């Protein structure tokens, strides 16, 4: 994956998180924890996963969602799903 593609994935992930959680994108870094730092709950996590599936045309298995704890986890997970298709 090119650097531009990786940056694009990160940008889309951050846009989805800021929209769903109504937070400022400046608060988001790779180690930002959705629940501890941003106050997300399990419904928020599910909504984010659904938006990621729509945006990237991927299927995120339900058992993968609990592993998407930080912004970095989500970017890595999306990149893995994109590489697997």
N, C-alpha and C positions, 0 to 999 in steps of 0.2 A: 504494500500500500504506500502510495506517495505521501510526502509530508503534507501536501495540500489536501489530500483526501482525509488524512487523519485529523487535520485541523478542522475540516468541514464537519466531520462526525462530532467532534468536541463542541463546535459551535451549535449544531442542531440540538445536541443533548442539553447544553446549557440553556438554549432558548426554550425547550420543552419544560425544563425544571423551573425556570423563572416564571413561565406562564402558569404552570400548574400550582406552584407554591406561592406565587405573587411575592417573589423576593427579587432584590437587586442583583443583577448578574455579577457585580463586583464582589459579592459575598461568596461566589463560587470558585473554588480551587479544587485540584485533584483530591485533596484530603477532606473536603467538606462533606460531613456526614449528614445525610438527608434528615434523619430523625433527631439526632442529638443537636446538630447545629442549626437546622432549618425548621424543626418542629413538624416534620412530615409524619403521617400515620400510615397504616397499612393500606387504606383506601387511596391515599395520595400515591403510594408506591405502585399500586395496581393501575391507576390512571396514567402515571408516567410510563409504565411498561406498555400500555395500550397505545399511547401516543408514539412511543418509539417504534412499535410494530408497524404502525401506519406510515411513519416518516421514512423508515428504512426498508419497508416491505420484507420484514423478517418475522419469524415466530419465536417468541421468547417462552420457553417452557415455564409453567407455573412454579416448578421447583427451583428455577434460576432467580426468580424475583427476590427472594430473601437474601441472596448474595450481592445484590446491587445496593450496597450500603452507602458508598461515597460516590462523588461525581466521577472519580477515577475508575471505580469499579464498573460504573455504567458504561463509560467510554470503552473500557477494555472489553466488557461483555458484548457490546454492540459490534465492535471490531471483530471479535471472535465469531459472532453469528454471521457477519458479512463475509468473512473469509471462508466459512464452512459451506456457503451456498454455491 
